[in-house]
Amino acid sequence: MKKAGMIHGELMKRIALLGHKDLFMIGDAGMPIPQGVEVIDLALCKGVPTFTQVLDAVLEESVVEYYYVAEEIVTANPGIYQYIQEKLPDVAHEKMPHDNLKEFSGKCKFAIRTGEYSPYPNVILRAGVAFS
């Protein structure tokens, strides 16, 4: 049995297989996932697990060098936007219209579906490297 950290086998496998510059997404319960993008569905019910819980767990296991969010998150969900910025303080990012983010998500290796029910809590993360 694994001693600590993430214990979701499929998610650990997907994170371990990420290469530099690979994209992956953490999304809310309603974020449409493009056909061909593998979905790791963690959603149990409304609010379980939350976006922030999943982001925290993923960031413990991965290196992120860049991220993308919807422009709409800034005003529609400032708390989640601030949380993302606090968790990735030195990581550059880009905002784009939500419809563009949905289309861009088709480039992701996989998407993690959470039970989050707030507006626009979706982030596309670009994998970095653990060495410099």
DSSP file with accessible surface (Angstrom, degrees, kcal/mol):
  #  RESIDUE AA STRUCTURE BP1 BP2  ACC     N-H-->O    O-->H-N    N-H-->O    O-->H-N    TCO  KAPPA ALPHA  PHI   PSI    X-CA   Y-CA   Z-CA
    1    1 A M              0   0  226      0, 0.0     2,-0.1     0, 0.0     6,-0.0   0.000 360.0 360.0 360.0 139.0    0.0    0.0    0.0
    2    2 A K        -     0   0   94      1,-0.1     3,-0.1     5,-0.1     5,-0.0  -0.419 360.0-145.4 -65.9 137.3    1.2    3.5   -0.9
    3    3 A K        -     0   0  208      1,-0.1     2,-0.3    -2,-0.1    -1,-0.1   0.844  65.3  -9.7 -76.4 -39.6    2.3    5.4    2.3
    4    4 A A  S    S+     0   0   70      2,-0.1    -1,-0.1     3,-0.0     2,-0.1  -0.952  95.7  37.1-153.9 171.2    1.3    9.0    1.5
    5    5 A G  S    S+     0   0   54     -2,-0.3     2,-0.1    -3,-0.1    52,-0.1  -0.338  99.1   1.7  79.6-160.1    0.1   11.3   -1.2
    6    6 A M        -     0   0   18     51,-0.2    -2,-0.1     1,-0.1    -4,-0.0  -0.351  51.3-176.9 -66.0 136.9   -2.4   10.6   -3.9
    7    7 A I        +     0   0  133     -2,-0.1     2,-0.9    -4,-0.1    -1,-0.1   0.387  46.1 114.0-115.9   1.0   -3.9    7.1   -3.9
    8    8 A H     >  -     0   0   74      1,-0.2     4,-2.6     2,-0.1     5,-0.2  -0.643  54.6-157.5 -76.2 107.3   -6.0    7.2   -7.0
    9    9 A G  H  > S+     0   0   54     -2,-0.9     4,-2.3     1,-0.2    -1,-0.2   0.889  85.2  46.7 -56.9 -48.7   -4.2    4.6   -9.2
   10   10 A E  H  > S+     0   0   69      2,-0.2     4,-2.3     1,-0.2    -1,-0.2   0.913 114.1  48.0 -65.5 -40.2   -5.4    5.8  -12.6
   11   11 A L  H  > S+     0   0    4      2,-0.2     4,-2.5     1,-0.2     5,-0.2   0.926 111.0  51.0 -67.3 -41.6   -4.7    9.5  -11.9
   12   12 A M  H  X S+     0   0   42     -4,-2.6     4,-2.6     1,-0.2    -1,-0.2   0.914 110.1  51.0 -59.8 -41.2   -1.2    8.6  -10.5
   13   13 A K  H  X S+     0   0  107     -4,-2.3     4,-1.7    -5,-0.2    -2,-0.2   0.939 110.4  47.9 -61.6 -47.0   -0.5    6.7  -13.7
   14   14 A R  H  < S+     0   0   58     -4,-2.3     4,-0.4     1,-0.2    -2,-0.2   0.899 113.2  47.5 -63.4 -41.4   -1.6    9.6  -15.9
   15   15 A I  H >< S+     0   0   15     -4,-2.5     3,-1.4     1,-0.2    -1,-0.2   0.928 110.6  52.5 -65.3 -42.8    0.5   12.1  -14.0
   16   16 A A  H 3< S+     0   0   82     -4,-2.6    -1,-0.2     1,-0.3    -2,-0.2   0.820 107.7  52.6 -63.8 -28.3    3.5    9.8  -14.1
   17   17 A L  T 3< S+     0   0  108     -4,-1.7    -1,-0.3    -5,-0.2    -2,-0.2   0.507  83.0 116.7 -86.6  -4.8    3.2    9.5  -17.8
   18   18 A L    <   -     0   0   32     -3,-1.4     2,-0.2    -4,-0.4     3,-0.1  -0.401  48.9-159.2 -65.3 139.3    3.2   13.2  -18.4
   19   19 A G    >   -     0   0   31      1,-0.1     3,-2.3    -2,-0.1   108,-0.2  -0.694  39.5 -65.5-109.5 168.4    6.1   14.6  -20.5
   20   20 A H  T 3  S+     0   0   90      1,-0.3   108,-0.2    -2,-0.2    -1,-0.1  -0.298 122.7  11.2 -56.2 128.9    7.4   18.1  -20.6
   21   21 A K  T 3  S+     0   0  111    106,-2.8    -1,-0.3     1,-0.3   107,-0.1   0.355  89.1 143.0  81.5  -1.1    4.8   20.5  -22.2
   22   22 A D    <   -     0   0   39     -3,-2.3   105,-3.0   106,-0.1     2,-0.4  -0.428  43.7-135.3 -65.3 145.0    1.9   17.9  -22.0
   23   23 A L  E     +A  126   0A  19     84,-0.4    86,-3.4   103,-0.2    87,-0.5  -0.814  28.1 167.8-104.3 143.6   -1.4   19.5  -21.2
   24   24 A F  E     -Ab 125 110A   0    101,-2.2   101,-3.5    -2,-0.4     2,-0.4  -0.973  19.4-138.8-149.3 158.5   -4.0   18.2  -18.8
   25   25 A M  E     -Ab 124 111A   1     85,-1.9    87,-3.1    -2,-0.3     2,-0.5  -0.919  11.5-159.0-126.5 145.5   -7.1   19.7  -17.3
   26   26 A I  E     +Ab 123 112A   0     97,-2.5    97,-2.5    -2,-0.4     2,-0.3  -0.995  34.9 173.3-113.8 124.3   -8.9   19.9  -13.9
   27   27 A G  E     - b   0 113A   1     85,-3.0    87,-2.3    -2,-0.5    89,-0.3  -0.843  31.0-101.7-133.4 167.4  -12.6   20.8  -14.5
   28   28 A D    >   -     0   0   22     -2,-0.3     3,-1.0    85,-0.2    89,-0.2  -0.161  49.5 -90.2 -78.3 177.8  -15.9   21.2  -12.8
   29   29 A A  T 3  S+     0   0   17     87,-2.2    88,-0.1     1,-0.2    -1,-0.1   0.757 125.0  41.9 -63.5 -24.7  -18.7   18.7  -13.0
   30   30 A G  T 3  S+     0   0   62     86,-0.4    -1,-0.2     2,-0.1    87,-0.1   0.443  78.1 123.0-105.4  -0.1  -20.2   20.3  -16.1
   31   31 A M    <   -     0   0   10     -3,-1.0     2,-0.2     1,-0.1    -4,-0.1  -0.444  64.2-125.4 -65.5 123.1  -17.2   21.0  -18.2
   32   32 A P        -     0   0   68      0, 0.0    -1,-0.1     0, 0.0    -2,-0.1  -0.510  19.2-147.8 -71.1 135.9  -17.6   19.3  -21.5
   33   33 A I        -     0   0   42     -2,-0.2     3,-0.1    78,-0.0     6,-0.1  -0.915  20.3-119.2-105.6 122.4  -14.7   17.0  -22.3
   34   34 A P    >   -     0   0   37      0, 0.0     3,-2.0     0, 0.0    69,-0.0  -0.245  36.9 -92.8 -60.8 147.8  -13.9   16.7  -26.0
   35   35 A Q  T 3  S+     0   0  200      1,-0.2     3,-0.1     3,-0.0     0, 0.0  -0.312 113.4  31.9 -58.1 137.2  -14.1   13.3  -27.6
   36   36 A G  T 3  S+     0   0   82      1,-0.3     2,-0.6    -3,-0.1    -1,-0.2   0.222  90.0 110.7  96.9 -14.3  -10.7   11.6  -27.6
   37   37 A V  S <  S-     0   0   14     -3,-2.0    -1,-0.3    73,-0.0    73,-0.2  -0.840  72.7-122.8 -93.9 122.5   -9.6   13.1  -24.3
   38   38 A E  E     -c  110   0A  65     71,-0.9    73,-2.6    -2,-0.6     2,-0.5  -0.398  24.4-146.1 -63.8 138.7   -9.4   10.6  -21.5
   39   39 A V  E     -c  111   0A  63     71,-0.2     2,-0.8    -2,-0.1    73,-0.2  -0.924  12.7-163.5-111.0 127.8  -11.6   11.5  -18.5
   40   40 A I  E     -c  112   0A   5     71,-3.2    73,-2.4    -2,-0.5     2,-0.9  -0.936  21.3-156.0-104.6 103.1  -10.6   10.6  -14.9
   41   41 A D  E     +c  113   0A  84     -2,-0.8    73,-0.1    71,-0.2    71,-0.1  -0.751  31.0 159.1 -91.8 105.3  -14.0   11.1  -13.3
   42   42 A L        +     0   0   40     71,-2.4    72,-0.2    -2,-0.9    -1,-0.2   0.504  34.9 122.9 -97.0  -9.3  -13.6   11.8   -9.5
   43   43 A A        +     0   0   28     70,-0.7     3,-0.1    71,-0.2    71,-0.1  -0.347  24.9 164.4 -62.1 127.1  -17.0   13.5   -9.2
   44   44 A L        -     0   0  140      4,-3.0     2,-0.3     1,-0.6    -1,-0.2   0.766  65.2 -33.9-106.4 -49.5  -19.1   11.7   -6.6
   45   45 A C  B >  S-F   48   0B  74      3,-1.3     3,-2.8     4,-0.0    -1,-0.6  -0.935  95.1 -39.2-160.4 178.2  -21.9   14.3   -6.0
   46   46 A K  T 3  S+     0   0  147      1,-0.3    70,-0.2    -2,-0.3    69,-0.1  -0.223 129.9   2.5 -51.9 119.6  -22.3   18.0   -5.9
   47   47 A G  T 3  S+     0   0   28     68,-3.9    -1,-0.3     2,-0.2    69,-0.2   0.407  96.1 139.4  86.0  -0.5  -19.2   19.5   -4.3
   48   48 A V  B <  S+F   45   0B  64     -3,-2.8    -4,-3.0     1,-0.3    -3,-1.3  -0.966  75.6  10.6-128.2 118.8  -17.4   16.2   -3.8
   49   49 A P  S    S-     0   0   27      0, 0.0    66,-2.3     0, 0.0    67,-0.3   0.714  95.3-138.5 -78.7 162.6  -14.5   16.5   -4.4
   50   50 A T     >  -     0   0   38     -3,-0.2     4,-1.9    65,-0.2     5,-0.2  -0.353  20.4-114.3 -77.3 161.5  -14.0   20.2   -4.7
   51   51 A F  H  > S+     0   0    0      1,-0.2     4,-3.0     2,-0.2     5,-0.2   0.922 117.3  51.8 -58.2 -45.0  -11.9   21.8   -7.4
   52   52 A T  H  > S+     0   0   36      1,-0.2     4,-2.6     2,-0.2    -1,-0.2   0.882 106.8  52.6 -66.2 -37.3   -9.4   23.1   -4.7
   53   53 A Q  H  > S+     0   0  109      2,-0.2     4,-2.0     1,-0.2    -1,-0.2   0.929 113.5  43.7 -61.5 -43.2   -9.0   19.6   -3.2
   54   54 A V  H  X S+     0   0    8     -4,-1.9     4,-2.8     2,-0.2     5,-0.2   0.931 112.5  51.7 -70.3 -42.9   -8.2   18.1   -6.5
   55   55 A L  H  X S+     0   0    0     -4,-3.0     4,-2.7     1,-0.2     5,-0.2   0.941 110.1  50.2 -57.9 -46.3   -5.9   21.0   -7.5
   56   56 A D  H  X S+     0   0   49     -4,-2.6     4,-1.3     1,-0.2    -1,-0.2   0.934 112.7  46.0 -57.2 -47.5   -4.0   20.6   -4.2
   57   57 A A  H  X S+     0   0   41     -4,-2.0     4,-0.7     1,-0.2     3,-0.2   0.918 113.7  48.5 -64.3 -42.3   -3.6   16.8   -4.7
   58   58 A V  H >X S+     0   0    0     -4,-2.8     3,-1.2     1,-0.2     4,-0.8   0.913 108.8  53.0 -65.9 -41.2   -2.4   17.2   -8.3
   59   59 A L  H 3< S+     0   0   36     -4,-2.7    -1,-0.2     1,-0.3     3,-0.2   0.773 102.2  59.7 -69.1 -23.2    0.1   19.9   -7.5
   60   60 A E  H 3< S+     0   0  161     -4,-1.3    -1,-0.3    -3,-0.2    -2,-0.2   0.740 114.8  36.4 -70.0 -22.1    1.6   17.7   -4.8
   61   61 A E  H << S+     0   0   57     -3,-1.2     2,-0.3    -4,-0.7    -2,-0.2   0.421 116.0  47.6-110.8  -3.7    2.4   15.1   -7.5
   62   62 A S     <  -     0   0   24     -4,-0.8     2,-0.5    -3,-0.2    67,-0.1  -0.931  66.3-124.9-142.0 162.4    3.3   17.2  -10.6
   63   63 A V        -     0   0   60     -2,-0.3    65,-2.4    65,-0.3     2,-0.5  -0.927  25.9-164.9-106.9 129.7    5.3   20.1  -11.9
   64   64 A V  E     +D  127   0A  16     -2,-0.5    63,-0.2    63,-0.3     3,-0.1  -0.969  16.9 174.1-118.9 128.8    3.4   22.9  -13.7
   65   65 A E  E    S+     0   0A  54     61,-2.7    27,-0.5    -2,-0.5     2,-0.3   0.570  70.5   3.5-107.2 -11.9    5.2   25.4  -15.8
   66   66 A Y  E     -De 126  92A  45     60,-1.0    60,-2.8    25,-0.2    -1,-0.3  -0.973  62.2-162.9-165.6 154.4    2.1   27.3  -17.3
   67   67 A Y  E     -De 125  93A   2     25,-1.2    27,-1.9    -2,-0.3     2,-0.4  -0.984   8.3-146.5-147.8 161.5   -1.6   27.3  -17.0
   68   68 A Y  E     +De 124  94A  22     56,-2.4    56,-2.4    -2,-0.3     2,-0.3  -0.980  18.4 172.9-128.3 137.5   -4.7   28.5  -18.9
   69   69 A V  E     -De 123  95A   0     25,-2.2    27,-1.9    -2,-0.4     2,-0.3  -0.912  38.2 -93.5-135.9 165.6   -8.1   29.7  -17.4
   70   70 A A  E >   - e   0  96A   0     52,-0.5     3,-1.4    50,-0.3     4,-0.4  -0.584  28.1-129.8 -78.1 141.1  -11.2   31.2  -18.8
   71   71 A E  T >  S+     0   0   98     25,-2.8     3,-1.4     1,-0.3     4,-0.5   0.859 105.7  66.6 -54.5 -35.9  -11.4   35.0  -18.7
   72   72 A E  T >> S+     0   0   57     24,-0.3     4,-2.7     1,-0.3     3,-0.5   0.728  83.3  72.6 -63.7 -23.1  -14.8   34.7  -17.0
   73   73 A I  H <> S+     0   0    0     -3,-1.4     4,-1.9     1,-0.2     8,-0.3   0.837  84.4  69.0 -62.1 -30.6  -13.3   33.2  -13.9
   74   74 A V  H <4 S+     0   0   56     -3,-1.4    -1,-0.2    -4,-0.4    -2,-0.2   0.908 118.6  16.5 -58.3 -43.3  -11.9   36.6  -12.9
   75   75 A T  H <4 S+     0   0  125     -3,-0.5    -2,-0.2    -4,-0.5    -1,-0.2   0.798 128.9  49.3-100.4 -32.6  -15.3   38.1  -12.2
   76   76 A A  H  < S+     0   0   42     -4,-2.7    -3,-0.2     1,-0.2    -2,-0.2   0.748 131.6  12.3 -82.1 -22.6  -17.6   35.1  -11.9
   77   77 A N     X  +     0   0   19     -4,-1.9     4,-2.2    -5,-0.4     3,-0.4  -0.341  68.8 159.2-151.0  61.0  -15.4   33.1   -9.5
   78   78 A P  H  > S+     0   0   73      0, 0.0     4,-2.8     0, 0.0     5,-0.2   0.805  74.1  59.9 -61.5 -29.7  -12.7   35.4   -8.1
   79   79 A G  H  > S+     0   0   47      2,-0.2     4,-2.1     1,-0.2     5,-0.1   0.932 108.7  42.2 -64.3 -45.3  -12.1   33.1   -5.0
   80   80 A I  H  > S+     0   0   16     -3,-0.4     4,-2.6     2,-0.2     5,-0.2   0.913 114.1  52.7 -67.7 -40.6  -11.1   30.1   -7.2
   81   81 A Y  H  X S+     0   0   22     -4,-2.2     4,-2.4    -8,-0.3    -2,-0.2   0.943 110.7  47.1 -60.4 -45.1   -9.1   32.3   -9.5
   82   82 A Q  H  X S+     0   0  108     -4,-2.8     4,-2.6     1,-0.2    -1,-0.2   0.901 110.0  54.0 -62.6 -39.6   -7.2   33.7   -6.5
   83   83 A Y  H  X S+     0   0   57     -4,-2.1     4,-2.2     2,-0.2    -1,-0.2   0.923 108.3  48.9 -61.0 -45.1   -6.7   30.2   -5.1
   84   84 A I  H  X S+     0   0    0     -4,-2.6     4,-1.7     1,-0.2    -1,-0.2   0.936 112.0  49.1 -59.8 -45.9   -5.1   29.1   -8.4
   85   85 A Q  H  < S+     0   0   71     -4,-2.4    -2,-0.2     1,-0.2    -1,-0.2   0.885 111.2  49.5 -62.9 -38.4   -2.8   32.1   -8.4
   86   86 A E  H  < S+     0   0  114     -4,-2.6    -1,-0.2     1,-0.2    -2,-0.2   0.863 112.5  47.3 -68.7 -35.6   -1.8   31.5   -4.8
   87   87 A K  H  < S+     0   0   94     -4,-2.2    -1,-0.2     1,-0.3    -2,-0.2   0.747 123.8  33.1 -76.5 -24.9   -1.0   27.8   -5.5
   88   88 A L  S >< S+     0   0   14     -4,-1.7     3,-1.5    -5,-0.2    -1,-0.3  -0.469  75.2 156.1-125.7  59.0    0.9   28.7   -8.6
   89   89 A P  T 3  S+     0   0   92      0, 0.0    -1,-0.1     0, 0.0    -2,-0.1   0.798  75.2  35.3 -64.2 -31.6    2.5   32.0   -7.6
   90   90 A D  T 3  S+     0   0  158     -3,-0.1     2,-0.5    -4,-0.1    -4,-0.1   0.145  94.5 105.9-108.5  19.3    5.5   32.0  -10.0
   91   91 A V    <   -     0   0   28     -3,-1.5   -25,-0.2    -6,-0.2    -3,-0.1  -0.883  67.3-130.5-106.3 124.1    3.8   30.3  -12.9
   92   92 A A  E     -e   66   0A  59    -27,-0.5   -25,-1.2    -2,-0.5     2,-0.3  -0.315  32.4-177.4 -65.5 153.2    2.9   32.3  -16.0
   93   93 A H  E     -e   67   0A  51    -27,-0.2     2,-0.4     2,-0.0   -25,-0.2  -0.952  20.0-140.0-149.9 169.9   -0.7   31.9  -17.2
   94   94 A E  E     -e   68   0A  84    -27,-1.9   -25,-2.2    -2,-0.3     2,-0.4  -0.988   8.6-148.6-134.9 141.1   -3.1   33.0  -19.9
   95   95 A K  E     +e   69   0A  90     -2,-0.4   -25,-0.2   -27,-0.2   -27,-0.0  -0.888  23.1 167.3-108.1 142.1   -6.7   33.9  -19.9
   96   96 A M  E     -e   70   0A  19    -27,-1.9   -25,-2.8    -2,-0.4   -24,-0.3  -0.960  45.9 -75.7-144.6 160.0   -9.0   33.2  -22.8
   97   97 A P    >>  -     0   0   45      0, 0.0     4,-2.1     0, 0.0     3,-0.6  -0.284  46.7-115.7 -56.3 145.6  -12.8   33.2  -23.4
   98   98 A H  H 3> S+     0   0   30      1,-0.3     4,-2.6     2,-0.2     5,-0.2   0.865 115.8  55.5 -54.3 -40.6  -14.4   30.1  -21.9
   99   99 A D  H 3> S+     0   0  107      1,-0.2     4,-1.9     2,-0.2    -1,-0.3   0.890 108.6  48.5 -62.0 -36.4  -15.5   28.8  -25.3
  100  100 A N  H <> S+     0   0   83     -3,-0.6     4,-3.1     2,-0.2    -1,-0.2   0.880 109.2  52.9 -68.6 -38.6  -11.9   29.0  -26.5
  101  101 A L  H  X S+     0   0    0     -4,-2.1     4,-2.0     2,-0.2    -2,-0.2   0.917 107.8  51.5 -62.7 -42.0  -10.8   27.1  -23.3
  102  102 A K  H  < S+     0   0   65     -4,-2.6     4,-0.3     2,-0.2    -2,-0.2   0.929 113.8  43.8 -60.5 -43.8  -13.3   24.4  -24.0
  103  103 A E  H >< S+     0   0  162     -4,-1.9     3,-1.7     1,-0.2    -2,-0.2   0.930 112.0  52.9 -66.2 -43.9  -12.0   24.0  -27.6
  104  104 A F  H >< S+     0   0   42     -4,-3.1     3,-2.4     1,-0.3    -1,-0.2   0.810  93.2  73.5 -62.5 -28.8   -8.3   24.2  -26.4
  105  105 A S  G >< S+     0   0    1     -4,-2.0     3,-1.9     1,-0.3    -1,-0.3   0.710  77.2  78.4 -62.3 -16.4   -9.0   21.4  -23.9
  106  106 A G  G <  S+     0   0   39     -3,-1.7    -1,-0.3    -4,-0.3    -2,-0.2   0.681  86.2  60.7 -64.8 -14.3   -9.1   19.0  -26.9
  107  107 A K  G <  S+     0   0  148     -3,-2.4   -84,-0.4    -4,-0.1    -1,-0.3   0.478  83.1 111.4 -89.0  -3.7   -5.3   19.2  -26.8
  108  108 A C    <   -     0   0    9     -3,-1.9   -84,-0.2    -4,-0.2   -70,-0.2  -0.432  65.8-143.1 -74.5 146.3   -5.2   17.7  -23.3
  109  109 A K  S    S-     0   0  121    -86,-3.4   -71,-0.9     1,-0.3     2,-0.3   0.843  84.7 -12.1 -70.7 -37.7   -3.8   14.2  -22.6
  110  110 A F  E     -bc  24  38A   2    -87,-0.5   -85,-1.9   -73,-0.2     2,-0.4  -0.980  61.4-139.0-158.0 163.5   -6.5   13.8  -20.0
  111  111 A A  E     -bc  25  39A   0    -73,-2.6   -71,-3.2    -2,-0.3     2,-0.6  -0.990  10.9-144.9-129.7 139.0   -9.1   15.7  -18.0
  112  112 A I  E     -bc  26  40A   0    -87,-3.1   -85,-3.0    -2,-0.4     2,-0.5  -0.923  14.4-151.7-104.7 121.0  -10.0   15.3  -14.3
  113  113 A R  E     -bc  27  41A  75    -73,-2.4   -71,-2.4    -2,-0.6   -70,-0.7  -0.829  15.8-171.6 -95.6 124.4  -13.7   15.8  -13.6
  114  114 A T        -     0   0    0    -87,-2.3   -71,-0.2    -2,-0.5   -64,-0.2  -0.507  36.2-112.8-102.6 179.2  -14.4   17.1  -10.1
  115  115 A G        +     0   0    1    -66,-2.3   -68,-3.9    -2,-0.2   -67,-0.3   0.247  67.4 139.5 -94.1  13.6  -17.7   17.6   -8.2
  116  116 A E        -     0   0   28    -67,-0.3   -87,-2.2   -89,-0.3   -86,-0.4  -0.341  30.3-177.9 -64.5 134.6  -17.3   21.4   -8.3
  117  117 A Y        +     0   0  148    -89,-0.2    -1,-0.1   -88,-0.1   -71,-0.0   0.134  46.4 105.2-118.5  15.2  -20.5   23.3   -9.0
  118  118 A S  S    S-     0   0   29      1,-0.1     2,-0.2     3,-0.1   -41,-0.1  -0.569  81.4 -80.9 -93.1 166.1  -19.3   26.9   -9.1
  119  119 A P  S    S-     0   0   64      0, 0.0    -1,-0.1     0, 0.0     3,-0.1  -0.455  97.4 -13.1 -75.5 132.4  -18.8   28.9  -12.3
  120  120 A Y  S    S+     0   0   72     -2,-0.2     2,-2.1     1,-0.2   -50,-0.3   0.673  70.7 154.7  60.8  30.9  -15.7   28.5  -14.4
  121  121 A P        +     0   0    0      0, 0.0     2,-0.4     0, 0.0    -1,-0.2  -0.420  34.1 124.2 -85.3  66.8  -13.4   26.5  -12.0
  122  122 A N        +     0   0    1     -2,-2.1   -52,-0.5   -95,-0.2     2,-0.4  -0.986  34.5 178.4-127.7 137.4  -11.5   24.9  -14.9
  123  123 A V  E     -AD  26  69A   0    -97,-2.5   -97,-2.5    -2,-0.4     2,-0.6  -0.999  19.3-150.9-141.7 135.5   -7.7   25.0  -15.5
  124  124 A I  E     -AD  25  68A   0    -56,-2.4   -56,-2.4    -2,-0.4     2,-0.4  -0.945  22.9-158.5-103.1 123.7   -5.5   23.6  -18.2
  125  125 A L  E     -AD  24  67A   0   -101,-3.5  -101,-2.2    -2,-0.6     2,-0.5  -0.837   8.9-146.9-106.2 141.6   -2.1   22.8  -16.8
  126  126 A R  E     -AD  23  66A  54    -60,-2.8   -61,-2.7    -2,-0.4   -60,-1.0  -0.946  26.6-121.6-108.7 122.9    1.1   22.4  -18.8
  127  127 A A  E     - D   0  64A   5   -105,-3.0  -106,-2.8    -2,-0.5   -63,-0.3  -0.366  29.6-170.6 -66.3 136.7    3.6   20.0  -17.4
  128  128 A G        -     0   0   13    -65,-2.4     2,-0.3  -108,-0.2   -65,-0.3  -0.242  26.2 -94.7-104.3-161.2    7.0   21.2  -16.5
  129  129 A V        -     0   0   55      2,-0.2   -65,-0.1    -2,-0.1  -110,-0.0  -0.911  13.2-136.3-122.4 151.7   10.1   19.3  -15.5
  130  130 A A  S    S+     0   0   94     -2,-0.3     2,-0.3   -67,-0.1    -1,-0.0   0.379  88.0  59.8 -88.6   3.5   11.4   18.5  -12.0
  131  131 A F              0   0  157      0, 0.0    -2,-0.2     0, 0.0     0, 0.0  -0.889 360.0 360.0-126.2 159.3   15.0   19.3  -12.9
  132  132 A S              0   0  168     -2,-0.3    -2,-0.0     0, 0.0     0, 0.0  -0.738 360.0 360.0-126.3 360.0   16.5   22.5  -14.2
